[in-house]
Amino acid sequence: MRVAIFEDNKKYRESLEFVIVTSGDFELCGSFSDTKNLLQRIEALQPHVVLMDINLPGINGIESVRQIKQAFPQVQVCMQTVFDDDDKIFASLCNGASGYVLKTAPPDELVRAIKDVASGGSFFTPSVARRVLAHFQAQPVQDAFIQLTAREKEILKWLVEGLSYKEMANRLNISFHTIHTHLRNIYEKMHVSGKGEAISKAMRNKLV
């Protein structure tokens, strides 16, 4: 089972490498500190599972998941992060991640996560799984029709992909304040209070 790692923290990356090479079940086919030439690396290495950090220099982990799954849908991606907040969890899921493991998880949990996602399943650190379950249980069975403008859909799509407000403003050549205005309008139309709920609802209602 071939595993590739994308992690910019050298010490943690080396600990991941140690877990992989000593497991007896995995082959470490690549280990990188950034996502430069991401798709070329994936094509060359042909990993079964990618361990992906969220906060990476250049293309962040959430956008990297989207690119990998579009180009190589058979490759499974498991997020590795210190964050367990709703925004990043739902953005990762929406972009195609099959697992979400906190960096505080013990090695045996990481090994189990890799095996589960490689076999076509999914794996979440227990605290993350509870957040996902609680969030969806709290949602109504059916949502009202949500009508967004083309620009609002574009901004919502970027929100799901993990772009920062500054990146959105630069792409549209508009002010940071205007992005906030658009997001406020989006949240009002979707009847949500923040990014995490917006991402979840966008995913559930297939708005992007």
Secondary structure, 3 states (H helix, E strand, C coil): CEEEEECCCHHHHHHHHHHHHHCCCCEEEEEECCCCCHHHHHHHHCCCEEEEECCCCCCCHHHHHHHHHHHCCCCEEEEEECCCCHHHHHHHHHCCCCEEEECCCCHHHHHHHHHHHHCCCCEECHHHHHHHHHHHHCCCCCCCCCCCCHHHHHHHHHHHCCCCHHHHHHHHCCCHHHHHHHHHHHHHHHCCCCHHHHHHHHHHCCCC
